[in-house]
Amino acid sequence: MLIKNKKTRAALIALLALGSAAAWPRVVAAETVLRIGMTAADIPRTLGQPDQGFEGNRFTGLTMYDALTGWDLSSADKPSVVIQGLATEWKVDDADKTKWTFKLRPGVTFHDGSPFNADAVVWNVEKVLKQDAPQFDASQVGVTASRMPTLASAKKIDDMTVELTTKEPDSFLPINLTNLFMASPAKWQHFYDKAEGADAKAKSQAAWTAFAKDAAGTGPWKMASFTPRERLELVKNASYWNKDRVPKVDKMVLLPMPEANARTAALLSGQVDWVEAPAPDALPELKQRGFKLYANEQPHVWPWQFSRVEGSPWNDIRVRKAANLCVDREGLKDGLLAGLMVPASGTFEPGHPWRGKPSFEIKYDKAAAQKLMQEAGFGPNKKLAVKIQTSASGSGQMQPLPMNEYLQQALAECYFDVKLDVIEWNTLFTNWRRGAKDPSANGSNATNVTYAAMDPFFALVRFLQSSMAPPVSNNWGFINDPKFDELVKKARQTFDPAARDAALAELHAASVDDAAFLYVAHDVGPRAMSPKVTGVVQPKSWFIDFSLVSVN
């Protein structure tokens, strides 16, 4: 149509311009999406207590949920410390050190709109501790109770105050509680009321299954859609109680990608914006093509944890020390891992307040290692057979197969004959709680599960205290040393921070002198991402705050 009238044509142009202007904000405000390739082979459980180790906490715990206490993830330079979460303050009773009072944050609601209060805290404690509670879920116990083994009960004082009781005095409790995530009791009850089942237990299981598909916590991210083994889509919680942590992107998509080369290829092709643990040999290409790389030393250890049950070859301290002296950690760092590790000489390195003064120096000394092995009765013509259970991928596992093959070759020079039992990551993590005596160990006398060292319990106690043997916690090898038990008790019952640090340093030094682990590496949490991803803070933590991230 030809418009001859100038006024009409001008009016139409103005109208079109107005229409374009009206459409323009919608283009600018288009949904921003962050796509992440995880090392996990499956989406960690979404029902409130994740599986898959701390990768689960990172992606489906700290995103959708909050705990009473949390971690400060705001700095790349300072160690991450425990801060307020859904609790604003806490205090141990002066007269009875087994009782703690927690004041709760007012005005917080779950994603379904129901209120967070003392009743919700008691409900969430009892979901993993009280077997006759309707909401008790045995599947959540192993990944929760083992991380806070002294917590016994919770009691409501008033709507905004709860009292937590421990089995024994335990100064670690506020740290342990970072692992107890608060799920919505009202949302679960909604599913329970609709559930079908032969009895209350069957209805409860059905309710938790439904909850996992449509979860509700109080966290900065809300579940949008979930396809097991394929993807989890989270959207920002615009009404999150901490306005500084309302996510800066609209949606985050989590994709399981257990193989390092596949993750890296997905990043290079634009399928994802961010990958955990890129393939080390691809780092030069990633840098050359303008991708961003992040790394920071984490409180984390990549070890072999030894079996100490009767008949284990690792019961001889000469053998344990020999293994620690036979590994060229600098060679592993500079070669296979392209610089993406820190050599480990214990759980904590010099300068850490919990390091202590061990007399056994963990370093590369092949001659000393061979001498110790010969003293133990082994040599070129008589190798010591050991079997290690490991995974092909997983949270904090770094590059487990190539790293274990490196150790296999290195230890062969010190008269070890190493066999690898490679299983799926989540299975390995489950076996970790079952212990060296369980058939799931498949004859292995060592296990390769990386561990967090952010707090005393995670770093030391759960491995060294005899009462932490399976099924209680992660003393997989059944270490039973009265000295360790006494030092754990001393540290746990010391509420003065400086004195507690001194007790923990003594415990750590004793564990190094005992060569309790084969200490290999500290992870640096390598991540690679598109240049359009900004605002990333890589803290000195296993965790990271996705709320700060933007996609331009």
C-alpha positions as CSV (number, residue, x, y, z in Angstrom):
1,M,0.0,0.0,0.0
2,L,1.3,3.4,-1.1
3,I,0.7,6.1,1.4
4,K,0.6,9.5,-0.4
5,N,-0.6,11.7,2.5
6,K,2.5,13.0,4.3
7,K,0.7,13.5,7.6
8,T,-0.7,10.0,7.4
9,R,2.7,8.6,6.5
10,A,4.4,10.5,9.4
11,A,1.8,9.3,11.8
12,L,2.3,5.7,10.7
13,I,6.1,6.1,11.1
14,A,5.6,7.5,14.5
15,L,3.3,4.6,15.4
16,L,5.9,2.1,14.1
17,A,8.6,3.8,16.1
18,L,6.5,3.7,19.2
19,G,5.8,0.0,18.6
20,S,9.6,-0.6,18.2
21,A,10.3,1.4,21.4
22,A,7.7,-0.7,23.2
23,A,9.3,-3.9,22.0
24,W,12.8,-2.8,22.8
25,P,12.7,-3.2,26.6
26,R,11.5,-6.7,26.1
27,V,14.7,-7.5,24.1
28,V,16.9,-5.9,26.7
29,A,15.1,-7.7,29.5
30,A,15.4,-11.1,27.8
31,E,15.9,-14.0,30.3
32,T,19.5,-14.5,31.3
33,V,20.6,-18.1,31.7
34,L,23.8,-19.7,33.2
35,R,24.5,-23.2,32.0
36,I,26.9,-25.3,34.0
37,G,28.6,-28.7,33.2
38,M,29.0,-30.6,36.5
39,T,31.4,-33.4,37.1
40,A,28.6,-35.6,38.5
41,A,27.0,-38.3,36.4
42,D,23.6,-37.5,37.8
43,I,21.8,-34.5,39.3
44,P,22.4,-34.6,43.1
45,R,19.3,-35.3,45.1
46,T,17.0,-32.3,45.3
47,L,14.8,-33.2,48.4
48,G,16.9,-31.2,50.9
49,Q,19.8,-33.4,51.8
50,P,21.9,-33.8,48.6
51,D,24.0,-36.9,47.8
52,Q,27.1,-36.9,45.6
53,G,29.3,-35.3,48.3
54,F,29.9,-31.6,48.5
55,E,29.2,-31.3,44.8
56,G,25.6,-32.1,45.8
57,N,25.8,-29.4,48.5
58,R,27.2,-26.9,46.1
59,F,24.5,-27.4,43.4
60,T,21.3,-28.6,45.0
61,G,21.9,-27.8,48.7
62,L,23.2,-24.2,49.0
63,T,21.2,-23.1,46.0
64,M,17.6,-24.1,46.9
65,Y,18.1,-24.3,50.7
66,D,19.6,-22.6,53.7
67,A,20.9,-24.0,57.0
68,L,21.0,-22.4,60.4
69,T,24.6,-21.5,59.8
70,G,26.4,-21.0,56.5
71,W,29.8,-20.2,54.9
72,D,31.1,-16.8,54.0
73,L,31.8,-17.2,50.2
74,S,32.3,-13.5,49.5
75,S,36.1,-13.3,49.3
76,A,38.8,-15.0,47.2
77,D,41.5,-14.0,49.6
78,K,40.3,-14.8,53.1
79,P,39.5,-18.3,54.4
80,S,35.8,-19.1,54.4
81,V,34.4,-19.0,57.9
82,V,31.0,-19.9,59.4
83,I,28.5,-17.1,59.5
84,Q,24.8,-16.5,60.3
85,G,22.3,-18.3,58.1
86,L,18.7,-18.9,59.2
87,A,19.9,-18.4,62.7
88,T,21.1,-15.0,63.7
89,E,22.9,-16.0,67.0
90,W,23.7,-19.1,69.0
91,K,25.1,-19.9,72.4
92,V,26.1,-22.9,74.4
93,D,24.6,-23.2,77.9
94,D,27.1,-22.1,80.5
95,A,26.0,-24.9,83.0
96,D,25.4,-27.7,80.5
97,K,27.6,-27.8,77.4
98,T,25.3,-30.2,75.6
99,K,22.6,-27.6,75.2
100,W,22.6,-24.8,72.6
101,T,20.1,-22.0,72.0
102,F,19.6,-20.7,68.5
103,K,17.7,-17.5,67.7
104,L,16.1,-17.7,64.3
105,R,15.8,-15.1,61.5
106,P,12.4,-13.5,61.4
107,G,10.4,-12.9,58.3
108,V,11.8,-15.8,56.2
109,T,9.4,-17.8,54.1
110,F,9.8,-21.0,52.1
111,H,9.4,-21.0,48.4
112,D,5.8,-22.2,48.8
113,G,5.0,-19.2,51.0
114,S,4.9,-21.0,54.3
115,P,6.8,-19.5,57.3
116,F,10.2,-20.5,58.5
117,N,10.1,-20.9,62.3
118,A,11.1,-23.1,65.2
119,D,8.6,-25.8,64.2
120,A,10.3,-26.0,60.8
121,V,13.7,-26.5,62.5
122,V,12.4,-29.2,64.8
123,W,10.7,-30.9,61.8
124,N,14.0,-30.9,59.8
125,V,16.1,-32.2,62.6
126,E,13.6,-35.1,63.1
127,K,13.5,-35.9,59.4
128,V,17.0,-37.5,59.9
129,L,17.1,-38.3,63.6
130,K,13.7,-39.4,64.9
131,Q,12.8,-42.7,63.4
132,D,9.1,-42.6,64.5
133,A,8.6,-39.1,63.0
134,P,6.2,-39.3,60.0
135,Q,8.7,-37.4,57.9
136,F,11.7,-39.5,58.9
137,D,13.6,-40.5,55.7
138,A,16.3,-43.1,56.0
139,S,17.7,-42.2,52.6
140,Q,18.7,-38.8,54.0
141,V,20.3,-40.0,57.2
142,G,23.6,-41.3,55.7
143,V,24.5,-37.9,54.1
144,T,23.4,-35.9,57.1
145,A,23.7,-37.6,60.5
146,S,27.2,-38.7,59.7
147,R,28.1,-35.0,59.3
148,M,26.7,-34.0,62.7
149,P,27.0,-37.2,64.8
150,T,26.5,-35.7,68.2
151,L,23.2,-33.9,67.5
152,A,20.5,-35.7,69.5
153,S,17.4,-33.6,69.5
154,A,15.7,-30.3,68.9
155,K,13.1,-28.5,71.0
156,K,11.0,-25.4,70.3
157,I,11.4,-22.7,72.9
158,D,9.2,-20.2,71.1
159,D,8.4,-19.4,67.4
160,M,11.9,-17.9,66.9
161,T,14.0,-19.9,69.3
162,V,15.1,-23.5,69.4
163,E,17.2,-25.6,71.8
164,L,19.5,-28.2,70.3
165,T,20.9,-30.9,72.4
166,T,24.1,-33.0,71.7
167,K,25.1,-36.4,73.1
168,E,28.3,-34.9,74.5
169,P,29.8,-31.5,74.7
170,D,30.7,-30.5,71.2
171,S,32.1,-27.2,70.2
172,F,31.9,-28.2,66.5
173,L,28.1,-28.1,66.4
174,P,27.6,-24.7,64.7
175,I,29.9,-25.8,62.0
176,N,28.3,-29.2,61.5
177,L,24.9,-27.5,61.1
178,T,25.9,-26.0,57.8
179,N,25.0,-29.4,56.4
180,L,21.4,-29.6,57.7
181,F,19.3,-27.9,55.1
182,M,15.8,-26.6,55.8
183,A,13.0,-28.1,53.6
184,S,9.4,-26.9,53.8
185,P,7.3,-29.0,56.2
186,A,4.1,-27.6,54.7
187,K,5.1,-28.6,51.1
188,W,6.0,-32.1,52.3
189,Q,2.7,-32.4,54.2
190,H,0.8,-31.4,51.1
191,F,2.4,-34.3,49.2
192,Y,1.9,-36.6,52.2
193,D,-1.8,-35.9,52.4
194,K,-2.2,-36.7,48.7
195,A,0.1,-39.8,48.7
196,E,-1.1,-43.3,48.3
197,G,0.5,-46.2,50.3
198,A,-0.2,-49.2,52.3
199,D,1.0,-47.5,55.5
200,A,2.4,-44.3,56.9
201,K,5.9,-45.3,55.9
202,A,5.0,-45.9,52.3
203,K,3.1,-42.6,52.2
204,S,6.1,-40.8,53.6
205,Q,8.4,-42.3,50.9
206,A,5.9,-41.2,48.2
207,A,5.7,-37.7,49.7
208,W,9.5,-37.4,49.6
209,T,9.6,-38.7,46.0
210,A,7.1,-36.0,45.0
211,F,8.9,-33.3,47.0
212,A,12.1,-34.0,45.2
213,K,10.3,-33.2,41.9
214,D,8.8,-30.0,43.2
215,A,11.0,-28.9,46.1
216,A,10.7,-25.9,48.4
217,G,13.4,-24.5,50.6
218,T,14.3,-20.9,51.6
219,G,17.3,-20.5,49.4
220,P,18.1,-17.9,46.7
221,W,17.2,-20.3,43.9
222,K,13.9,-22.1,43.3
223,M,13.3,-25.3,41.3
224,A,11.7,-24.7,37.9
225,S,12.1,-28.1,36.2
226,F,13.9,-31.4,36.9
227,T,14.8,-34.3,34.6
228,P,16.9,-36.9,36.5
229,R,20.3,-37.7,34.9
230,E,19.7,-34.9,32.4
231,R,19.2,-31.4,33.8
232,L,17.9,-29.3,36.7
233,E,16.6,-25.8,36.0
234,L,16.6,-23.3,38.9
235,V,15.2,-19.8,38.7
236,K,16.0,-16.9,41.0
237,N,14.1,-16.3,44.2
238,A,13.4,-12.6,43.8
239,S,12.0,-12.4,47.3
240,Y,15.0,-14.0,49.0
241,W,15.6,-12.8,52.5
242,N,19.2,-11.7,51.9
243,K,18.8,-8.9,49.3
244,D,22.6,-9.0,48.6
245,R,22.3,-12.6,47.4
246,V,19.3,-12.4,45.1
247,P,20.6,-14.0,42.0
248,K,21.7,-11.7,39.2
249,V,20.7,-14.2,36.4
250,D,17.2,-15.4,35.8
251,K,17.9,-19.1,35.4
252,M,20.6,-21.6,36.1
253,V,20.7,-24.9,34.3
254,L,22.8,-27.8,35.8
255,L,23.9,-30.5,33.4
256,P,25.7,-33.8,34.5
257,M,28.9,-34.2,32.5
258,P,31.2,-36.7,34.3
259,E,33.9,-36.9,31.6
260,A,36.4,-34.1,31.6
261,N,36.9,-34.0,27.8
262,A,33.2,-34.0,27.2
263,R,32.7,-31.1,29.6
264,T,35.5,-29.1,27.9
265,A,34.1,-29.8,24.4
266,A,30.7,-28.6,25.6
267,L,32.3,-25.3,26.7
268,L,34.3,-24.9,23.5
269,S,31.2,-25.5,21.4
270,G,29.0,-23.1,23.4
271,Q,26.7,-25.8,24.8
272,V,27.5,-24.6,28.3
273,D,28.8,-21.4,29.8
274,W,30.8,-22.9,32.7
275,V,32.4,-26.2,33.5
276,E,33.9,-27.7,36.6
277,A,37.3,-29.3,36.4
278,P,38.2,-28.8,32.7
279,A,40.5,-31.3,31.0
280,P,44.1,-30.1,32.0
281,D,45.5,-30.7,28.6
282,A,42.9,-28.3,27.1
283,L,43.9,-25.3,29.2
284,P,46.2,-23.7,26.5
285,E,43.4,-23.8,23.9
286,L,40.9,-22.5,26.4
287,K,43.1,-19.6,27.3
288,Q,44.0,-18.9,23.6
289,R,40.3,-18.8,22.7
290,G,39.5,-16.3,25.5
291,F,37.8,-18.5,28.0
292,K,38.2,-17.5,31.7
293,L,40.0,-19.8,34.1
294,Y,39.5,-19.7,37.9
295,A,41.4,-21.6,40.6
296,N,42.1,-21.2,44.3
297,E,43.6,-23.4,46.9
298,Q,40.7,-25.2,48.7
299,P,40.5,-26.7,52.2
300,H,40.5,-30.1,50.6
301,V,42.6,-33.3,50.4
302,W,42.9,-35.8,47.6
303,P,44.1,-38.9,49.5
304,W,44.2,-42.6,49.8
305,Q,42.4,-43.6,53.0
306,F,43.9,-46.9,54.4
307,S,42.2,-49.9,55.8
308,R,43.4,-50.7,59.3
309,V,41.4,-53.9,59.8
310,E,43.1,-57.1,60.7
311,G,45.3,-58.4,57.9
312,S,45.5,-55.1,56.0
313,P,49.0,-54.4,54.5
314,W,48.7,-50.8,55.7
315,N,48.8,-51.8,59.3
316,D,52.6,-51.5,59.1
317,I,53.6,-47.9,59.6
318,R,56.7,-48.4,57.5
319,V,54.5,-49.2,54.5
320,R,52.3,-46.2,55.1
321,K,55.3,-43.9,55.4
322,A,56.9,-45.5,52.3
323,A,53.9,-44.8,50.2
324,N,53.9,-41.1,51.3
325,L,57.6,-40.8,50.4
326,C,57.3,-42.5,47.0
327,V,55.1,-40.0,45.3
328,D,56.6,-37.1,43.3
329,R,53.8,-34.6,43.9
330,E,55.6,-31.8,42.1
331,G,55.9,-34.0,39.0
332,L,52.2,-34.7,39.2
333,K,51.4,-31.1,39.5
334,D,53.6,-29.8,36.7
335,G,52.9,-32.7,34.4
336,L,49.6,-34.4,34.4
337,L,47.6,-31.7,36.1
338,A,49.1,-28.6,34.4
339,G,49.6,-26.8,37.7
340,L,46.1,-27.3,38.9
341,M,46.9,-28.7,42.4
342,V,48.8,-28.0,45.6
343,P,51.1,-30.8,46.8
344,A,49.8,-32.2,50.2
345,S,52.1,-32.8,53.1
346,G,49.1,-33.4,55.4
347,T,45.5,-32.3,55.8
348,F,46.8,-28.7,56.5
349,E,49.9,-27.0,55.2
350,P,52.4,-24.9,57.1
351,G,50.9,-21.6,58.3
352,H,47.5,-23.1,59.1
353,P,46.5,-22.9,62.7
354,W,45.7,-26.6,62.8
355,R,48.9,-27.7,61.2
356,G,50.9,-28.4,64.3
357,K,54.5,-29.6,64.2
358,P,54.7,-33.1,62.8
359,S,58.0,-34.9,63.0
360,F,57.4,-37.0,59.8
361,E,58.1,-34.9,56.8
362,I,56.0,-35.9,53.8
363,K,58.0,-35.3,50.7
364,Y,59.4,-37.2,47.6
365,D,62.3,-39.4,48.8
366,K,62.2,-42.6,46.8
367,A,65.4,-44.0,48.3
368,A,64.0,-43.6,51.8
369,A,60.7,-45.2,50.7
370,Q,62.5,-48.2,49.2
371,K,64.5,-48.6,52.4
372,L,61.4,-48.6,54.5
373,M,59.8,-51.2,52.2
374,Q,62.8,-53.4,52.4
375,E,62.7,-53.2,56.2
376,A,59.1,-54.3,56.0
377,G,60.2,-57.4,53.9
378,F,59.5,-56.2,50.4
379,G,61.7,-55.6,47.4
380,P,62.1,-55.9,43.6
381,N,61.3,-59.6,43.7
382,K,58.6,-59.4,46.4
383,K,56.0,-56.8,45.7
384,L,53.3,-55.8,48.1
385,A,49.8,-56.2,46.6
386,V,47.4,-53.4,47.4
387,K,44.0,-52.6,46.0
388,I,42.5,-49.1,45.8
389,Q,38.8,-48.3,45.1
390,T,38.3,-45.1,43.2
391,S,35.9,-43.5,40.7
392,A,36.0,-42.2,37.2
393,S,34.7,-38.8,38.2
394,G,33.0,-37.0,41.0
395,S,32.9,-34.1,43.4
396,G,36.5,-33.0,44.3
397,Q,37.9,-36.2,42.7
398,M,39.8,-34.0,40.2
399,Q,41.1,-36.4,37.5
400,P,40.8,-39.6,39.5
401,L,41.8,-42.2,36.8
402,P,44.9,-40.5,35.4
403,M,46.0,-39.5,39.0
404,N,45.6,-43.1,40.3
405,E,47.4,-44.4,37.3
406,Y,50.2,-42.0,38.1
407,L,50.3,-43.3,41.7
408,Q,50.2,-46.9,40.4
409,Q,53.4,-46.3,38.3
410,A,55.1,-44.3,41.0
411,L,54.5,-46.8,43.8
412,A,55.7,-49.6,41.6
413,E,59.2,-48.2,42.0
414,C,58.9,-48.7,45.7
415,Y,57.8,-52.4,45.4
416,F,54.0,-51.9,45.5
417,D,51.7,-53.8,43.1
418,V,48.7,-51.5,42.9
419,K,45.4,-52.7,41.5
420,L,42.6,-50.3,40.8
421,D,38.9,-51.0,41.4
422,V,37.0,-48.3,39.4
423,I,33.4,-47.7,40.2
424,E,30.7,-45.0,39.8
425,W,31.2,-41.9,42.0
426,N,28.0,-42.0,43.9
427,T,28.5,-45.8,44.6
428,L,32.0,-45.0,45.8
429,F,30.7,-42.3,48.1
430,T,28.0,-44.7,49.5
431,N,30.6,-47.4,50.0
432,W,32.7,-44.8,52.0
433,R,30.1,-44.9,54.7
434,R,30.0,-48.7,54.7
435,G,33.6,-49.2,55.5
436,A,36.5,-51.5,54.6
437,K,34.8,-54.5,56.3
438,D,31.8,-54.3,54.0
439,P,31.5,-56.5,50.8
440,S,31.1,-53.3,48.9
441,A,34.9,-52.7,49.4
442,N,35.4,-55.6,46.9
443,G,38.7,-56.6,48.6
444,S,40.1,-53.1,48.5
445,N,42.4,-52.1,51.3
446,A,42.3,-48.3,50.5
447,T,39.7,-45.9,49.2
448,N,40.2,-42.7,47.2
449,V,37.4,-40.3,48.3
450,T,38.4,-36.7,48.6
451,Y,37.5,-34.9,51.7
452,A,36.8,-31.3,52.8
453,A,39.0,-29.7,55.5
454,M,36.9,-26.6,56.2
455,D,36.1,-27.6,59.8
456,P,37.5,-29.9,62.5
457,F,35.0,-32.6,62.2
458,F,35.2,-32.9,58.4
459,A,39.0,-32.6,58.3
460,L,40.0,-34.9,61.2
461,V,37.5,-36.3,63.6
462,R,35.3,-38.4,61.3
463,F,38.4,-40.3,60.1
464,L,40.5,-40.6,63.3
465,Q,38.0,-41.1,66.1
466,S,37.3,-44.8,66.7
467,S,33.6,-44.2,67.4
468,M,33.3,-42.6,63.9
469,A,33.7,-46.1,62.2
470,P,30.8,-47.1,59.9
471,P,27.9,-46.8,60.0
472,V,28.3,-43.7,62.2
473,S,30.6,-41.7,59.9
474,N,33.6,-41.9,57.6
475,N,36.3,-43.8,59.5
476,W,36.3,-46.2,56.5
477,G,39.4,-47.9,57.6
478,F,38.4,-48.5,61.2
479,I,41.3,-46.6,62.8
480,N,41.4,-47.3,66.5
481,D,44.1,-45.3,68.3
482,P,43.5,-44.3,71.9
483,K,45.8,-41.3,71.4
484,F,43.6,-40.0,68.6
485,D,40.4,-40.5,70.6
486,E,41.8,-38.6,73.6
487,L,42.9,-35.7,71.4
488,V,39.5,-35.6,69.6
489,K,37.8,-35.4,73.0
490,K,40.1,-32.6,74.1
491,A,39.4,-30.5,71.0
492,R,35.7,-31.2,70.9
493,Q,35.2,-30.2,74.6
494,T,37.4,-27.0,74.3
495,F,35.2,-24.0,73.7
496,D,37.9,-21.3,73.8
497,P,38.9,-20.8,70.1
498,A,42.7,-20.5,70.7
499,A,42.9,-23.5,73.0
500,R,40.8,-25.5,70.6
501,D,43.1,-24.6,67.7
502,A,46.1,-25.8,69.7
503,A,44.3,-29.1,70.5
504,L,43.5,-29.6,66.8
505,A,47.1,-28.8,65.8
506,E,48.2,-31.6,68.2
507,L,45.7,-34.0,66.6
508,H,46.8,-33.2,63.1
509,A,50.5,-33.5,63.9
510,A,49.8,-36.9,65.4
511,S,47.9,-38.1,62.3
512,V,50.7,-37.0,60.0
513,D,53.3,-38.8,62.2
514,D,51.1,-41.9,61.9
515,A,50.9,-41.5,58.1
516,A,47.2,-42.0,58.6
517,F,46.6,-41.3,54.9
518,L,48.5,-41.2,51.6
519,Y,48.4,-37.4,51.3
520,V,48.6,-36.5,47.6
521,A,47.1,-33.1,46.6
522,H,44.9,-30.2,47.6
523,D,42.4,-29.3,44.9
524,V,42.3,-25.7,43.6
525,G,38.7,-26.1,42.2
526,P,39.5,-25.3,38.6
527,R,36.7,-23.9,36.6
528,A,36.5,-22.6,33.0
529,M,33.8,-20.4,31.6
530,S,32.7,-18.2,28.8
531,P,34.0,-14.6,28.8
532,K,30.4,-13.4,29.0
533,V,30.2,-14.8,32.6
534,T,31.2,-12.1,35.1
535,G,31.1,-11.4,38.8
536,V,32.6,-14.8,39.7
537,V,34.2,-14.9,43.2
538,Q,36.3,-18.1,43.6
539,P,36.6,-18.5,47.4
540,K,38.9,-20.6,49.4
541,S,36.1,-23.1,49.8
542,W,34.7,-26.2,48.2
543,F,31.6,-24.0,47.6
544,I,30.8,-21.0,45.5
545,D,28.1,-18.4,45.5
546,F,26.2,-18.5,42.2
547,S,24.0,-15.6,43.2
548,L,26.9,-13.1,42.5
549,V,27.3,-14.3,38.9
550,S,26.1,-12.3,35.8
551,V,25.8,-13.4,32.2
552,N,26.3,-10.5,29.7
